[in-house]
Amino acid sequence: MALTNTSTAVGGLGRTIGDAVIAFNHVNVMFPLVTVQQCARGSNHVNFSDWTKLTSGNVTAATEATTTTAVAITSAARTATVSEHVIASTVSDLVLMGSNDDITGQAGTALGNAVAAKLDDDLVELGKGFSQTESAAGTALALSHVFGSMRQLRSASAPFPYNLVLSPKQVWGAKGIISLLHDDAVTGSNAKPMSLMGSKGEEAFQTGFIGSIAGFNVYWSDQIDEDVGSGGDAAGFAFSSGGIGLGIGAEGLFRVAAERDEMLRAVNYVATGFWGEIEIKDTFGVYVLTDVS
């Protein structure tokens, strides 16, 4: 058992804390972007429908008053099974009595934040599973990969909005998307004035980020693997919300609870997430693996 005692929680012991700061992860990126359904009470499964696309080839020319051959409208069920995702911490009474920090409030927030990070981690891992790809291991990100992702999603008739989810290095790294929008090369010994790619280059230079590009809403997650196969490649991806499904528990997505342990003279804090994730439609996503080494 990992016990938080007076030797590990020394930050607020015996002194007045003016500003207590906890450095949290960048979380809750994916939840607003995916298709979410809640389990019915009495069930821990959620089914998402993957409808087979009908094309112009299914439409035939017909002559007046003749019977038309019926076309089957089919779908497959993609099942997300909800499971528990848990983190717990035990805090001794001496810590609770001797600290000027809001231990109870901060413990719940810190544990809940960790569970939210795990949710993002589970969902971004699905990005690696899309069979459509742009770029490859050892290849730096190019704008052509972004437009190529748009082409593939449009070809699949994926519904808008489209999301481009990248790792920090795929955004701000030397081989990231920000570097594609400006040029600050030098010629000889004289610095060349920075050139920017239109309004997007200006947005990147002024704010350090771009909210959209080439029809995609741009997001970043530090849960994305930046060393896939130990090769220094990052596992970004583009997708439509219909590509990924999230099933959440019948009583909600998160629960944070405190439990008194009198024998131990401590309080157990437990944060639990209830979810299951699934790829719904493979053609509604594109794996964007790029070199960030």
C-alpha positions as CSV (number, residue, x, y, z in Angstrom):
1,M,0.0,0.0,0.0
2,A,1.3,3.4,-1.0
3,L,0.6,5.7,2.0
4,T,0.7,9.4,1.8
5,N,2.3,10.3,5.2
6,T,4.2,13.2,6.7
7,S,7.4,12.2,4.9
8,T,5.8,12.4,1.4
9,A,3.3,15.2,1.7
10,V,5.6,17.9,3.1
11,G,4.5,20.7,0.8
12,G,2.0,22.3,3.2
13,L,2.9,20.8,6.5
14,G,3.4,23.3,9.4
15,R,3.2,26.4,7.4
16,T,0.7,28.8,5.8
17,I,0.3,28.3,2.0
18,G,-0.5,31.4,0.0
19,D,-0.9,29.8,-3.3
20,A,-1.0,26.0,-3.7
21,V,-0.4,25.0,-7.3
22,I,-0.8,21.5,-8.8
23,A,0.6,21.0,-12.2
24,F,-2.1,19.1,-14.1
25,N,-2.0,17.2,-17.4
26,H,-3.6,18.6,-20.5
27,V,-6.7,16.4,-20.4
28,N,-10.2,16.0,-21.7
29,V,-9.2,16.5,-25.3
30,M,-11.0,13.5,-26.9
31,F,-14.3,13.3,-25.0
32,P,-16.0,16.2,-26.9
33,L,-14.7,14.9,-30.3
34,V,-16.0,11.3,-30.3
35,T,-19.5,9.7,-30.5
36,V,-20.7,9.1,-26.9
37,Q,-23.4,6.8,-25.7
38,Q,-24.4,5.9,-22.1
39,C,-25.2,2.3,-21.1
40,A,-28.7,1.5,-20.2
41,R,-29.1,0.6,-16.5
42,G,-28.4,-3.1,-16.1
43,S,-26.0,-3.3,-19.0
44,N,-22.3,-2.6,-19.4
45,H,-22.3,-2.7,-23.2
46,V,-23.0,0.0,-25.8
47,N,-23.6,-0.9,-29.5
48,F,-22.6,1.6,-32.2
49,S,-23.9,1.1,-35.8
50,D,-21.5,1.0,-38.7
51,W,-23.6,1.5,-41.8
52,T,-22.5,0.2,-45.1
53,K,-22.2,3.0,-47.6
54,L,-24.4,2.9,-50.7
55,T,-22.9,4.3,-53.9
56,S,-24.0,5.5,-57.3
57,G,-23.4,1.9,-58.5
58,N,-26.4,0.8,-56.4
59,V,-28.7,3.0,-58.5
60,T,-29.9,1.6,-61.8
61,A,-31.7,3.1,-64.7
62,A,-35.2,1.7,-65.0
63,T,-37.9,1.8,-67.6
64,E,-41.5,2.9,-66.7
65,A,-43.6,0.4,-64.8
66,T,-40.9,-2.2,-64.3
67,T,-39.8,-3.7,-61.0
68,T,-36.6,-2.5,-59.5
69,T,-34.3,-4.9,-57.7
70,A,-34.1,-4.0,-54.0
71,V,-30.8,-3.2,-52.4
72,A,-30.1,-4.4,-48.9
73,I,-29.3,-1.7,-46.4
74,T,-26.8,-3.2,-44.0
75,S,-25.0,-2.3,-40.8
76,A,-22.6,-3.9,-38.4
77,A,-22.6,-3.5,-34.6
78,R,-19.5,-2.2,-32.9
79,T,-19.6,-3.0,-29.2
80,A,-17.9,-1.0,-26.5
81,T,-17.6,-2.9,-23.2
82,V,-17.5,-0.6,-20.2
83,S,-14.8,-1.4,-17.6
84,E,-13.4,0.3,-14.5
85,H,-10.3,2.5,-14.5
86,V,-9.1,3.2,-11.0
87,I,-6.6,5.2,-9.1
88,A,-6.5,5.4,-5.3
89,S,-4.5,7.2,-2.6
90,T,-4.4,6.8,1.2
91,V,-3.7,9.9,3.2
92,S,-2.8,9.7,6.9
93,D,-4.6,11.7,9.6
94,L,-1.3,13.5,10.5
95,V,-1.1,14.8,7.0
96,L,-4.8,15.9,7.1
97,M,-4.4,17.6,10.5
98,G,-1.0,19.1,9.9
99,S,-1.4,20.5,6.4
100,N,-2.7,24.0,5.4
101,D,-3.4,22.7,1.9
102,D,-6.9,21.6,1.0
103,I,-5.9,18.0,0.9
104,T,-9.4,16.6,0.3
105,G,-10.1,19.0,-2.5
106,Q,-6.7,18.6,-4.1
107,A,-6.7,14.9,-3.8
108,G,-10.0,14.5,-5.6
109,T,-8.9,16.9,-8.3
110,A,-5.5,15.2,-8.8
111,L,-6.9,11.7,-8.9
112,G,-9.8,12.8,-11.2
113,N,-7.3,14.5,-13.5
114,A,-5.3,11.2,-13.7
115,V,-8.4,9.3,-14.7
116,A,-9.2,11.9,-17.3
117,A,-5.7,11.5,-18.7
118,K,-6.2,7.8,-18.9
119,L,-9.4,8.3,-20.9
120,D,-7.5,10.5,-23.4
121,D,-4.8,7.8,-23.6
122,D,-7.3,5.0,-24.4
123,L,-9.0,7.0,-27.1
124,V,-5.9,8.3,-28.8
125,E,-4.5,4.7,-29.0
126,L,-7.4,4.0,-31.3
127,G,-5.8,6.4,-33.8
128,K,-3.1,3.8,-34.5
129,G,-5.7,1.4,-35.6
130,F,-7.0,3.3,-38.6
131,S,-6.0,1.4,-41.8
132,Q,-6.0,4.5,-43.9
133,T,-2.6,6.3,-43.5
134,E,-0.8,9.5,-44.4
135,S,3.0,9.8,-44.0
136,A,5.0,6.9,-42.5
137,A,7.7,6.1,-40.0
138,G,10.8,8.3,-40.7
139,T,8.8,10.9,-42.7
140,A,8.4,14.4,-41.5
141,L,4.9,16.0,-41.4
142,A,4.0,17.9,-44.6
143,L,0.9,19.9,-45.5
144,S,0.3,17.3,-48.2
145,H,-0.4,14.8,-45.4
146,V,-3.1,17.1,-43.9
147,F,-4.7,17.5,-47.3
148,G,-4.3,13.8,-48.0
149,S,-6.2,13.1,-44.8
150,M,-9.0,15.4,-45.9
151,R,-9.2,13.6,-49.3
152,Q,-9.5,10.2,-47.7
153,L,-12.2,11.3,-45.2
154,R,-14.2,13.0,-48.0
155,S,-13.9,10.0,-50.2
156,A,-15.5,7.9,-47.4
157,S,-18.3,10.5,-47.0
158,A,-17.3,11.0,-43.4
159,P,-19.5,13.6,-41.7
160,F,-18.1,16.9,-40.5
161,P,-16.6,18.2,-38.4
162,Y,-13.1,16.8,-39.0
163,N,-10.5,16.7,-36.3
164,L,-6.7,16.6,-36.5
165,V,-5.2,15.4,-33.2
166,L,-1.4,15.7,-32.9
167,S,1.3,15.2,-30.3
168,P,3.2,18.2,-28.9
169,K,6.2,17.5,-31.1
170,Q,3.9,17.2,-34.2
171,V,2.6,20.7,-33.4
172,W,5.6,22.6,-31.9
173,G,8.6,20.4,-32.7
174,A,11.2,21.2,-35.4
175,K,9.3,18.8,-37.7
176,G,5.8,20.0,-36.5
177,I,3.0,21.8,-38.2
178,I,4.0,25.2,-36.8
179,S,7.3,25.0,-38.6
180,L,5.5,24.4,-41.9
181,L,3.8,27.8,-41.6
182,H,6.9,30.0,-41.3
183,D,10.4,30.3,-42.8
184,D,13.2,31.9,-40.8
185,A,16.1,30.5,-42.8
186,V,19.3,32.5,-43.2
187,T,21.2,33.4,-46.3
188,G,25.0,33.7,-45.8
189,S,25.7,35.7,-42.7
190,N,22.6,37.9,-43.0
191,A,19.4,36.9,-41.3
192,K,16.5,36.5,-43.7
193,P,13.2,38.2,-42.5
194,M,10.7,35.6,-41.4
195,S,8.2,34.8,-44.0
196,L,4.8,33.5,-42.9
197,M,2.2,31.4,-44.8
198,G,-0.6,33.9,-44.9
199,S,-3.1,34.3,-42.0
200,K,-2.3,30.8,-40.6
201,G,1.4,31.7,-40.3
202,E,0.5,34.9,-38.5
203,E,-1.9,33.0,-36.2
204,A,0.9,30.5,-35.4
205,F,3.5,33.3,-34.8
206,Q,1.2,35.4,-32.6
207,T,-0.6,32.7,-30.5
208,G,1.8,29.7,-30.7
209,F,-1.0,27.5,-32.0
210,I,-3.5,27.2,-34.9
211,G,-7.1,26.3,-34.2
212,S,-7.8,25.0,-37.7
213,I,-6.1,24.2,-41.0
214,A,-7.2,22.7,-44.3
215,G,-10.7,22.1,-43.0
216,F,-9.6,20.4,-39.8
217,N,-10.1,21.6,-36.2
218,V,-6.6,21.1,-34.7
219,Y,-6.1,19.6,-31.2
220,W,-3.1,18.2,-29.3
221,S,-2.7,15.6,-26.7
222,D,0.3,14.7,-24.6
223,Q,-1.0,11.2,-24.3
224,I,-0.1,10.5,-28.0
225,D,2.9,8.2,-28.3
226,E,5.9,10.1,-29.6
227,D,8.2,7.1,-29.9
228,V,6.2,4.5,-31.8
229,G,8.3,1.3,-32.0
230,S,11.2,3.2,-30.4
231,G,11.6,4.9,-33.8
232,G,11.0,8.5,-32.8
233,D,7.7,8.8,-34.7
234,A,4.5,10.3,-33.3
235,A,1.1,8.7,-33.7
236,G,-1.2,11.6,-34.7
237,F,-4.4,11.0,-36.6
238,A,-7.3,12.7,-38.3
239,F,-10.9,11.5,-37.9
240,S,-14.6,12.3,-38.0
241,S,-16.6,11.9,-34.8
242,G,-18.3,8.9,-36.3
243,G,-15.0,7.0,-36.4
244,I,-14.6,6.5,-32.7
245,G,-17.2,5.5,-30.1
246,L,-17.1,5.9,-26.3
247,G,-19.5,3.9,-24.1
248,I,-19.9,5.3,-20.6
249,G,-21.3,3.6,-17.5
250,A,-25.0,3.7,-16.6
251,E,-24.2,6.0,-13.6
252,G,-21.8,8.3,-15.4
253,L,-18.3,8.6,-16.6
254,F,-16.4,9.5,-13.3
255,R,-16.8,8.9,-9.6
256,V,-14.5,10.3,-6.9
257,A,-15.1,9.0,-3.3
258,A,-13.5,9.2,0.1
259,E,-13.5,6.3,2.5
260,R,-12.5,6.4,6.2
261,D,-10.0,3.7,7.4
262,E,-10.0,4.0,11.2
263,M,-7.6,1.1,11.7
264,L,-5.0,2.9,9.6
265,R,-6.0,6.4,10.9
266,A,-6.3,7.6,7.3
267,V,-8.6,8.4,4.5
268,N,-8.7,6.5,1.2
269,Y,-9.4,8.6,-1.9
270,V,-10.6,6.6,-4.9
271,A,-11.3,7.9,-8.4
272,T,-12.9,5.6,-10.9
273,G,-13.8,6.0,-14.5
274,F,-16.4,3.8,-16.3
275,W,-15.9,3.6,-20.0
276,G,-15.2,1.4,-23.0
277,E,-13.8,2.7,-26.4
278,I,-14.3,1.2,-29.9
279,E,-13.5,2.1,-33.5
280,I,-16.8,2.4,-35.2
281,K,-15.9,3.0,-38.8
282,D,-12.4,2.5,-40.1
283,T,-12.8,4.7,-43.1
284,F,-13.7,7.7,-40.9
285,G,-10.2,8.0,-39.6
286,V,-6.6,8.4,-41.0
287,Y,-3.4,7.4,-39.1
288,V,-0.8,10.2,-39.4
289,L,2.5,8.7,-38.3
290,T,5.3,11.2,-38.6
291,D,9.0,11.6,-37.6
292,V,9.5,13.9,-34.7
293,S,13.0,12.8,-33.7
